[in-house]
Amino acid sequence: MFFFKNHKLRLPNYEGGLISSIFYSNVKIGSIIEIEEGYEALIFYKEKLYLTLPSGKNTISNDNLSKLISKQSKHKKVKKRIDFDLYIVKLSDNHYYFDKNIKYTFLDGLKKNIQFKYELTFNVSSDLKFLSFMLQDRTSITKLKSLKLLKSTFDDIFYTYINKYPLESINASETYIHNLKEYFKSQLLKLGISTKQIEFYIQGLKQGTNIDISFDNNKILDNNKYTYCPQCERRINKDMNNCPYCGKSLKRSSYEIQKR
């Protein structure tokens, strides 16, 4: 446990990271916790939240931590020093850019390298959900570990989607990317993350034909290019021989159905 002369607590290296933690013991009542703009601090003791501190200078006092001080006091003698766990969470916007190559197996068995990129801007919308997600089976976390965990989570969400909905609707790419974006948003919201902006780009080769999949928010889909699978009823390209979602074989005479 370290103190400055004015009892300003020394914090973990958290700037630039998503979340960091430190465990304090024997902290003097009256000590100062100063949090940078765009962050907040949460004080826990034995996995229970006792206080949320905004950015700026905050003083540990009997007024704001009376329940915790009372809990750690014995024989009605009020303690002058307490123990607690501190978590610092970034609330301001985060912007990430990812670029990676994956080996994708198409429904016809062909394997090709696909270049996958996305840009994501988000912020923490629920600090407690986000904290629970970041800690999982651990009690402490650093800003470096939090970034690695988030990157791994993004990858898992992406692979789960393309395994469930194969990347075959090349000519219907706007719909595919739109659904992928909505799936990302919904999955991150469960983790206490609000997506402010997300853009995807996927490019590769399939049977000598360029795949160029991107999403334009202002582009109007040409419904004349699409029909609906008679089995799963998802929208698909009219030129496809099999439904990319359920695998049903499609014949010209059977899959020209009206949109419900």
RODO-2510 file (C-alpha; in nm, 4 decimals, decimal comma):
residues 260
     n   res          X          Y          Z
     1     m     0,0000     0,0000     0,0000
     2     f     0,1464     0,3349    -0,1041
     3     f     0,0562     0,6912    -0,0098
     4     f     0,1586     1,0338    -0,1228
     5     k     0,2213     1,2934     0,1493
     6     n    -0,1346     1,4182     0,1223
     7     h    -0,2644     1,0609     0,1369
     8     k    -0,3492     1,0610    -0,2334
     9     l    -0,3768     0,6960    -0,3261
    10     r    -0,1501     0,5623    -0,5949
    11     l    -0,3671     0,4098    -0,8673
    12     p    -0,2914     0,1311    -1,1144
    13     n    -0,1852     0,2145    -1,4700
    14     y    -0,5313     0,2493    -1,6213
    15     e    -0,5196     0,5334    -1,8772
    16     g    -0,5859     0,4036    -2,2281
    17     g    -0,7272     0,0761    -2,0989
    18     l    -1,0825    -0,0439    -2,0497
    19     i    -1,0620    -0,1522    -1,6888
    20     s    -0,7956    -0,1933    -1,4189
    21     s    -0,8023    -0,3066    -1,0585
    22     i    -0,6045    -0,2779    -0,7370
    23     f    -0,6583    -0,4159    -0,3845
    24     y    -0,5986    -0,1762    -0,0958
    25     s    -0,5434    -0,2548     0,2708
    26     n    -0,5162    -0,0238     0,5694
    27     v    -0,6293     0,2873     0,3804
    28     k    -0,6574     0,5932     0,6023
    29     i    -0,9997     0,7618     0,6174
    30     g    -0,9566     1,0998     0,4490
    31     s    -0,7366     0,9666     0,1690
    32     i    -0,7942     1,1079    -0,1793
    33     i    -0,8702     0,9137    -0,4964
    34     e    -0,8315     1,1228    -0,8117
    35     i    -0,9820     0,9795    -1,1294
    36     e    -0,9084     1,1128    -1,4792
    37     e    -1,1851     1,2483    -1,7023
    38     g    -1,3708     0,9759    -1,8911
    39     y    -1,3285     0,7153    -1,6151
    40     e    -1,5056     0,6145    -1,2957
    41     a    -1,4013     0,4062    -0,9952
    42     l    -1,5993     0,1428    -0,8084
    43     i    -1,5190     0,0427    -0,4506
    44     f    -1,5950    -0,3195    -0,3582
    45     y    -1,5436    -0,5249    -0,0469
    46     k    -1,6011    -0,9003    -0,0494
    47     e    -1,7692    -0,8742    -0,3916
    48     k    -2,0203    -0,6127    -0,2778
    49     l    -2,0327    -0,2646    -0,4299
    50     y    -2,0181     0,0136    -0,1712
    51     l    -1,9414     0,3274    -0,3691
    52     t    -1,9078     0,4606    -0,7243
    53     l    -1,6692     0,7532    -0,7688
    54     p    -1,6904     0,9927    -1,0663
    55     s    -1,3917     1,1531    -1,2370
    56     g    -1,2087     1,4183    -1,0364
    57     k    -1,0953     1,4303    -0,6725
    58     n    -1,2832     1,2070    -0,4289
    59     t    -1,2233     1,1740    -0,0557
    60     i    -1,2689     0,8505     0,1402
    61     s    -1,4863     0,9618     0,4313
    62     n    -1,7414     0,8508     0,6894
    63     d    -2,0086     1,0211     0,4799
    64     n    -1,9663     0,8225     0,1604
    65     l    -1,8385     0,4924     0,3009
    66     s    -2,0169     0,4712     0,6358
    67     k    -2,1575     0,1216     0,5675
    68     l    -1,8182    -0,0206     0,4765
    69     i    -1,6455     0,1507     0,7714
    70     s    -1,9153     0,0200     1,0046
    71     k    -1,8810    -0,3310     0,8628
    72     q    -1,5064    -0,3378     0,9287
    73     s    -1,5310    -0,1740     1,2742
    74     k    -1,5387    -0,3903     1,5853
    75     h    -1,6790    -0,3370     1,9335
    76     k    -1,8476    -0,0101     1,8212
    77     k    -1,5059     0,1496     1,7764
    78     v    -1,5037     0,3268     1,4405
    79     k    -1,2047     0,2288     1,2307
    80     k    -0,9713     0,4933     1,0994
    81     r    -0,8332     0,2650     0,8272
    82     i    -1,0189     0,0259     0,5965
    83     d    -0,9618    -0,2329     0,3243
    84     f    -1,1292    -0,2378    -0,0163
    85     d    -1,0930    -0,3342    -0,3823
    86     l    -1,0902    -0,0584    -0,6445
    87     y    -1,1893    -0,1018    -1,0106
    88     i    -1,1415     0,1794    -1,2623
    89     v    -1,3636     0,1631    -1,5730
    90     k    -1,3329     0,3733    -1,8884
    91     l    -1,6644     0,5384    -1,9811
    92     s    -1,5562     0,7530    -2,2760
    93     d    -1,5604     0,6257    -2,6350
    94     n    -1,3247     0,3521    -2,7510
    95     h    -1,2296     0,3096    -3,1158
    96     y    -1,0774    -0,0133    -3,2484
    97     y    -0,9667    -0,1306    -3,5902
    98     f    -0,9104    -0,5000    -3,6641
    99     d    -0,7545    -0,6558    -3,9740
   100     k    -0,7025    -1,0296    -4,0065
   101     n    -0,6987    -1,3132    -4,2588
   102     i    -0,8991    -1,6279    -4,2011
   103     k    -0,9204    -1,9530    -4,3957
   104     y    -1,2869    -1,9925    -4,4819
   105     t    -1,4521    -2,3156    -4,5977
   106     f    -1,7445    -2,2516    -4,8310
   107     l    -2,0517    -2,4736    -4,8438
   108     d    -1,9196    -2,6462    -5,1569
   109     g    -1,6039    -2,7464    -4,9683
   110     l    -1,3762    -2,4912    -5,1319
   111     k    -1,1306    -2,3264    -4,8916
   112     k    -1,0037    -1,9747    -4,9518
   113     n    -0,8340    -1,7021    -4,7519
   114     i    -1,0711    -1,4217    -4,6580
   115     q    -0,9536    -1,0808    -4,5446
   116     f    -1,1695    -0,9522    -4,2626
   117     k    -1,1668    -0,5966    -4,1301
   118     y    -1,3896    -0,3967    -3,9024
   119     e    -1,3938    -0,0660    -3,7218
   120     l    -1,5815    -0,0372    -3,3970
   121     t    -1,6648     0,2590    -3,1755
   122     f    -1,8269     0,1785    -2,8416
   123     n    -1,8535     0,2766    -2,4789
   124     v    -1,9458     0,1085    -2,1515
   125     s    -2,3201     0,1436    -2,0959
   126     s    -2,3460    -0,0733    -1,7820
   127     d    -2,0409    -0,0664    -1,5571
   128     l    -2,1573    -0,3611    -1,3425
   129     k    -2,2320    -0,5857    -1,6435
   130     f    -1,9016    -0,4888    -1,7981
   131     l    -1,7140    -0,5501    -1,4741
   132     s    -1,8748    -0,8929    -1,4352
   133     f    -1,7813    -0,9818    -1,7950
   134     m    -1,4222    -0,8662    -1,7571
   135     l    -1,3608    -1,0411    -1,4256
   136     q    -1,5415    -1,3698    -1,5050
   137     d    -1,3429    -1,6276    -1,3041
   138     r    -1,0771    -1,3819    -1,1857
   139     t    -1,0682    -1,1158    -0,9136
   140     s    -0,8225    -0,8687    -1,0652
   141     i    -0,7517    -0,7371    -1,4129
   142     t    -0,5078    -0,5042    -1,5871
   143     k    -0,5663    -0,2762    -1,8851
   144     l    -0,3562    -0,5056    -2,1074
   145     k    -0,5531    -0,8163    -2,0073
   146     s    -0,8815    -0,6323    -2,0608
   147     l    -0,7861    -0,5392    -2,4188
   148     k    -0,6835    -0,8976    -2,4975
   149     l    -1,0070    -1,0313    -2,3518
   150     l    -1,2154    -0,7880    -2,5562
   151     k    -1,0287    -0,8749    -2,8780
   152     s    -1,0852    -1,2457    -2,8095
   153     t    -1,4551    -1,1783    -2,7456
   154     f    -1,4898    -0,9915    -3,0775
   155     d    -1,3336    -1,2891    -3,2573
   156     d    -1,5675    -1,5352    -3,0835
   157     i    -1,8752    -1,3317    -3,1810
   158     f    -1,7597    -1,3155    -3,5429
   159     y    -1,6806    -1,6877    -3,5739
   160     t    -2,0061    -1,7852    -3,4048
   161     y    -2,1985    -1,5835    -3,6632
   162     i    -2,0220    -1,7083    -3,9770
   163     n    -2,0472    -2,0673    -3,8534
   164     k    -2,4209    -2,0292    -3,8002
   165     y    -2,4822    -1,8250    -4,1165
   166     p    -2,2254    -1,9261    -4,3832
   167     l    -2,0727    -1,6511    -4,5933
   168     e    -2,2339    -1,7509    -4,9238
   169     s    -2,4773    -1,4704    -5,0040
   170     i    -2,2175    -1,2787    -5,2001
   171     n    -2,4612    -1,0843    -5,4143
   172     a    -2,6813    -1,0233    -5,1112
   173     s    -2,3883    -0,8874    -4,9142
   174     e    -2,5689    -0,5795    -4,7823
   175     t    -2,8190    -0,7962    -4,5978
   176     y    -2,5506    -1,0297    -4,4624
   177     i    -2,3348    -0,7484    -4,3278
   178     h    -2,6362    -0,5643    -4,1864
   179     n    -2,7392    -0,8769    -3,9925
   180     l    -2,3816    -0,9317    -3,8772
   181     k    -2,3683    -0,5765    -3,7444
   182     e    -2,6951    -0,6185    -3,5565
   183     y    -2,5722    -0,9477    -3,4109
   184     f    -2,2512    -0,7810    -3,2883
   185     k    -2,4474    -0,5003    -3,1272
   186     s    -2,6867    -0,7354    -2,9454
   187     q    -2,4079    -0,9598    -2,8154
   188     l    -2,1998    -0,6679    -2,6872
   189     l    -2,5023    -0,5092    -2,5201
   190     k    -2,5316    -0,8230    -2,3042
   191     l    -2,1789    -0,7482    -2,1814
   192     g    -2,2573    -0,3896    -2,0859
   193     i    -2,1132    -0,2443    -2,4085
   194     s    -2,3062    -0,0003    -2,6266
   195     t    -2,2001     0,0064    -2,9925
   196     k    -2,2008     0,3568    -3,1368
   197     q    -2,0631     0,2749    -3,4808
   198     i    -1,9514    -0,0441    -3,6535
   199     e    -1,8337    -0,1065    -4,0102
   200     f    -1,7342    -0,4370    -4,1708
   201     y    -1,5352    -0,5208    -4,4809
   202     i    -1,4757    -0,8724    -4,6122
   203     q    -1,2804    -0,9520    -4,9267
   204     g    -1,1433    -1,2690    -5,0856
   205     l    -1,1669    -1,5132    -5,3741
   206     k    -1,4158    -1,7908    -5,4475
   207     q    -1,3782    -2,0013    -5,7628
   208     g    -1,1872    -1,7206    -5,9298
   209     t    -1,4585    -1,4623    -5,8588
   210     n    -1,3902    -1,1594    -5,6443
   211     i    -1,5876    -1,1307    -5,3236
   212     d    -1,6238    -0,7687    -5,2296
   213     i    -1,8577    -0,7387    -4,9340
   214     s    -1,9153    -0,4041    -4,7728
   215     f    -2,2114    -0,2259    -4,6209
   216     d    -2,3386     0,1146    -4,7200
   217     n    -2,5929     0,2605    -4,4774
   218     n    -2,7446     0,4715    -4,7554
   219     k    -2,7683     0,1978    -5,0181
   220     i    -3,1157     0,0712    -5,1088
   221     l    -3,1371    -0,3052    -5,1612
   222     d    -3,2606    -0,4232    -5,5017
   223     n    -3,5422    -0,6594    -5,4059
   224     n    -3,5571    -0,7918    -5,7626
   225     k    -3,2319    -0,9767    -5,6925
   226     y    -3,3725    -1,1691    -5,3983
   227     t    -3,6238    -1,4375    -5,3135
   228     y    -3,7050    -1,6333    -4,9976
   229     c    -3,6116    -1,9876    -4,9001
   230     p    -3,9255    -2,2056    -4,8765
   231     q    -3,7790    -2,3879    -4,5745
   232     c    -3,6267    -2,1266    -4,3428
   233     e    -3,7859    -1,8254    -4,5169
   234     r    -3,4671    -1,6194    -4,5089
   235     r    -3,3971    -1,3796    -4,7928
   236     i    -3,1448    -1,5179    -5,0431
   237     n    -3,0077    -1,4361    -5,3872
   238     k    -3,2211    -1,5702    -5,6737
   239     d    -2,9180    -1,7184    -5,8517
   240     m    -2,8211    -1,9491    -5,5644
   241     n    -2,8663    -2,3259    -5,5942
   242     n    -2,8742    -2,3901    -5,2198
   243     c    -2,9911    -2,1834    -4,9246
   244     p    -2,6781    -2,0569    -4,7425
   245     y    -2,8599    -2,0702    -4,4079
   246     c    -3,0385    -2,4070    -4,3959
   247     g    -2,8744    -2,5822    -4,6930
   248     k    -3,1992    -2,6639    -4,8725
   249     s    -3,1591    -2,7416    -5,2412
   250     l    -3,3396    -2,4768    -5,4423
   251     k    -3,5068    -2,5392    -5,7786
   252     r    -3,6224    -2,2606    -6,0006
   253     s    -3,9786    -2,3868    -5,9948
   254     s    -4,0051    -2,4122    -5,6185
   255     y    -3,8248    -2,1201    -5,4622
   256     e    -3,9895    -1,8309    -5,6457
   257     i    -4,2249    -1,7565    -5,3561
   258     q    -4,3808    -1,4347    -5,2433
   259     k    -4,2431    -1,2434    -4,9448
   260     r    -4,4610    -1,3015    -4,6449
***
